[in-house]
Amino acid sequence: MTPAFFFSVCLSMTAVCLRAAVIRNITDESLGASAIIEKVNANSTKVLVHGDIVPTATRNAVPCTAIGCKWPKTGRFVYVPVSIGTEYSSQERDVIINALVTFHASTCIRFVWRTSDRDFLHFFSGQGCYSYLGRQNGGQLVSLQRNGCLFQSTVQHEVLHALGFHHEQVRSDRDRHVRILTENIIPGQEHNFVKVQTNNLGLPMTSTLSCTMADSTSPGMGSQRFLPGPILILILEMLSE
């Protein structure tokens, strides 16, 4: 039995507990990952860039294109060792595991339990939802605060950062898809919309980006920040059929 297969089996044995854990906060999860993360991280004292990325001395959240930033590929798959903190309950662990296994269905990523691996992802309940960008040296922390971050979409979001993916709004080809409404950006948050050089894998921007709305309950945050461009409008029409 391979480690990745064992990972999937562990999930299936706890499906009932997982469903109960997810239903517990279904209203909050309906907000979407970005809104959840923004809400949870609002009072965090952790130094973050782009809302939920931890800067490093060597990369400072620049694009993940350097050698060593990506996780290595072995044969057909990219194996990423993981560990989960003991502070989580069994139901909370199931939420994390379920989110990780979703990557197995449509990508070459395979999450395996860490044994003696030098580089690995460690999920813990820190102050907010955040991750480093791309592979780091040694144990790499991914914070999923117990009260607020434990949703499938939120876990997936932070894991994507750990795999080297940046936010859509800073993509190098962003201006071909959307126009940033700078007048609606919260003062002091302009740096979160500065484009970076990214490898977009030939993929279009997600249709949800143009619909990102700020939390209307927060001061100065009630306006749309993105205006869809022609390409994005076409994508929206295709998805609505």
Wavefront OBJ file of the C-alpha trace (Angstrom):
o trace
v 0.000 0.000 0.000
v 1.502 3.348 -1.033
v 1.529 6.285 1.411
v -0.812 8.293 -0.835
v -3.338 5.441 -1.006
v -3.197 5.024 2.762
v -3.917 8.748 3.041
v -7.129 8.271 1.033
v -8.204 5.208 3.026
v -7.842 7.124 6.280
v -10.206 9.739 4.897
v -12.930 7.288 3.872
v -12.987 5.738 7.338
v -13.892 9.079 8.909
v -16.374 10.418 6.348
v -19.266 10.622 8.823
v -17.298 12.744 11.282
v -16.096 14.968 8.449
v -19.620 15.718 7.265
v -20.649 16.745 10.760
v -17.632 19.013 11.094
v -18.304 20.791 7.802
v -22.028 21.262 8.406
v -21.225 22.864 11.743
v -20.218 26.162 10.096
v -21.831 25.944 6.659
v -23.047 29.565 6.812
v -19.544 30.928 7.254
v -18.118 28.714 4.520
v -20.640 30.064 2.027
v -18.759 33.377 2.162
v -15.933 31.893 0.088
v -12.278 31.344 0.961
v -11.080 34.901 0.292
v -13.791 36.496 2.426
v -13.241 33.995 5.241
v -9.482 34.580 5.266
v -9.904 38.353 5.173
v -12.307 38.195 8.108
v -10.176 35.875 10.238
v -6.914 37.724 9.546
v -8.381 41.182 10.177
v -7.106 41.319 13.769
v -3.965 39.248 13.294
v -0.624 40.723 14.362
v 1.255 38.355 12.035
v 3.246 40.140 9.330
v 1.619 39.090 6.052
v 1.653 40.245 2.441
v -1.285 39.947 0.065
v -3.471 39.142 3.048
v -2.289 35.632 3.906
v 1.257 35.041 2.631
v 4.214 35.011 5.029
v 7.178 36.954 3.599
v 10.663 35.468 3.841
v 14.069 37.113 3.914
v 15.042 35.537 0.595
v 11.808 35.745 -1.385
v 9.511 38.265 0.287
v 6.574 36.598 -1.493
v 8.021 37.118 -4.973
v 6.966 34.703 -7.735
v 7.790 31.051 -7.170
v 10.017 30.518 -10.195
v 13.409 29.951 -8.571
v 15.060 26.548 -8.332
v 14.086 24.944 -5.040
v 10.795 26.805 -4.748
v 8.794 24.041 -6.372
v 8.186 20.621 -4.858
v 10.107 17.866 -6.734
v 8.416 15.433 -9.082
v 9.085 11.708 -8.758
v 7.855 9.790 -11.775
v 4.307 10.865 -12.530
v 3.606 12.527 -9.211
v 4.729 15.325 -6.915
v 4.805 13.909 -3.388
v 4.364 16.448 -0.591
v 4.892 15.147 2.976
v 2.550 16.579 5.606
v 1.935 16.496 9.339
v -1.015 17.836 11.326
v -0.779 19.364 14.787
v -2.143 17.489 17.789
v -4.159 20.537 18.847
v -6.847 19.651 16.301
v -9.757 17.372 17.164
v -10.370 14.287 15.025
v -13.151 16.100 13.170
v -10.919 19.101 12.503
v -8.161 16.835 11.208
v -10.700 15.263 8.866
v -11.513 18.652 7.340
v -7.819 19.187 6.546
v -7.348 15.663 5.188
v -10.446 15.903 3.007
v -9.217 19.152 1.461
v -5.802 17.633 0.730
v -7.260 14.553 -0.929
v -9.260 16.729 -3.356
v -5.942 17.550 -5.051
v -5.430 13.866 -5.849
v -8.432 13.727 -8.174
v -7.319 16.323 -10.720
v -3.611 17.052 -10.199
v -0.301 15.207 -9.994
v 0.040 16.285 -6.342
v 0.027 13.454 -3.816
v 0.070 14.280 -0.117
v 1.713 11.655 2.095
v 2.323 11.449 5.817
v 5.710 12.770 6.815
v 8.164 10.238 8.220
v 11.784 11.415 8.108
v 11.361 13.907 5.270
v 13.386 17.095 5.619
v 10.923 19.305 3.742
v 7.246 19.017 4.642
v 4.085 20.979 5.380
v 2.969 21.190 8.993
v -0.585 22.323 9.646
v -1.129 24.045 12.979
v -3.626 26.378 14.615
v -1.885 29.741 14.524
v -3.232 33.284 14.596
v -5.204 33.294 11.366
v -5.086 31.564 7.979
v -1.728 31.902 6.223
v 1.076 30.108 4.420
v 4.499 30.628 2.884
v 4.757 30.844 -0.898
v 6.288 27.739 -2.428
v 8.579 25.140 -0.927
v 10.701 26.269 2.015
v 13.634 24.543 3.654
v 12.650 22.231 6.490
v 9.290 22.114 8.224
v 6.964 24.604 6.582
v 4.136 26.002 8.685
v 0.626 26.396 7.303
v -1.652 28.134 9.796
v -5.286 27.072 9.945
v -6.771 28.676 13.034
v -9.225 26.283 14.656
v -11.866 28.958 15.041
v -12.391 30.274 11.530
v -10.062 28.607 8.999
v -11.204 24.998 8.966
v -13.163 24.885 5.737
v -12.292 22.874 2.656
v -11.956 25.949 0.428
v -9.760 27.752 2.962
v -7.441 24.774 3.400
v -7.154 24.430 -0.379
v -6.366 28.147 -0.698
v -3.480 28.050 1.770
v -2.138 24.785 0.343
v -2.045 26.350 -3.131
v 0.220 29.064 -1.728
v 2.462 26.397 -0.191
v 2.655 24.740 -3.616
v 3.817 28.027 -5.163
v 0.654 29.676 -6.453
v 0.019 33.387 -5.921
v -3.255 35.305 -5.758
v -5.140 35.889 -8.990
v -5.222 39.675 -8.609
v -1.422 39.948 -8.840
v -0.974 37.704 -11.906
v 1.389 39.076 -14.533
v -1.376 38.943 -17.164
v -4.045 40.388 -14.899
v -4.676 43.526 -16.941
v -5.718 41.442 -19.941
v -8.607 40.042 -17.926
v -9.700 42.660 -15.403
v -9.258 46.309 -14.537
v -8.391 47.117 -10.941
v -10.601 49.859 -9.509
v -7.872 51.531 -7.495
v -10.269 54.067 -6.013
v -11.984 51.239 -4.140
v -8.845 49.807 -2.551
v -8.604 50.382 1.189
v -5.894 52.987 1.928
v -2.686 51.225 2.907
v -3.612 48.021 1.063
v -2.423 49.083 -2.384
v 0.582 46.738 -2.155
v -1.794 43.785 -2.287
v -2.571 44.622 -5.916
v 0.945 45.102 -7.282
v 1.517 42.619 -10.116
v 4.283 40.026 -9.842
v 5.928 37.839 -12.471
v 4.011 34.578 -12.400
v 3.891 31.342 -14.363
v 0.203 31.159 -15.246
v 0.417 27.724 -16.879
v -1.601 29.015 -19.834
v -4.736 29.163 -17.686
v -7.289 32.006 -17.693
v -8.128 33.864 -14.521
v -10.919 32.373 -12.450
v -14.376 33.775 -13.084
v -14.938 34.430 -9.390
v -12.266 37.126 -9.278
v -14.412 39.685 -11.094
v -17.154 39.137 -8.549
v -14.978 39.627 -5.469
v -16.808 42.007 -3.194
v -15.569 43.556 0.019
v -17.307 42.916 3.322
v -19.985 45.598 3.446
v -19.905 45.558 7.251
v -16.336 46.852 7.389
v -15.541 50.585 7.196
v -14.540 51.654 3.710
v -15.088 48.192 2.266
v -18.317 48.108 0.347
v -17.260 48.537 -3.251
v -16.272 46.204 -6.027
v -12.531 46.164 -6.633
v -12.456 44.433 -10.009
v -14.059 45.207 -13.343
v -14.229 42.241 -15.737
v -12.456 42.484 -19.061
v -13.617 40.931 -22.359
v -11.893 37.577 -21.758
v -13.396 37.211 -18.300
v -16.881 38.087 -19.520
v -16.610 35.292 -22.106
v -15.597 32.833 -19.392
v -18.552 33.881 -17.250
v -20.913 33.325 -20.170
v -19.451 29.860 -20.810
v -19.892 28.889 -17.172
v -23.471 30.090 -17.067
v -24.615 27.831 -19.940
l 1 2 3 4 5 6 7 8 9 10 11 12 13 14 15 16 17 18 19 20 21 22 23 24 25 26 27 28 29 30 31 32 33 34 35 36 37 38 39 40 41 42 43 44 45 46 47 48 49 50 51 52 53 54 55 56 57 58 59 60 61 62 63 64 65 66 67 68 69 70 71 72 73 74 75 76 77 78 79 80 81 82 83 84 85 86 87 88 89 90 91 92 93 94 95 96 97 98 99 100 101 102 103 104 105 106 107 108 109 110 111 112 113 114 115 116 117 118 119 120 121 122 123 124 125 126 127 128 129 130 131 132 133 134 135 136 137 138 139 140 141 142 143 144 145 146 147 148 149 150 151 152 153 154 155 156 157 158 159 160 161 162 163 164 165 166 167 168 169 170 171 172 173 174 175 176 177 178 179 180 181 182 183 184 185 186 187 188 189 190 191 192 193 194 195 196 197 198 199 200 201 202 203 204 205 206 207 208 209 210 211 212 213 214 215 216 217 218 219 220 221 222 223 224 225 226 227 228 229 230 231 232 233 234 235 236 237 238 239 240 241
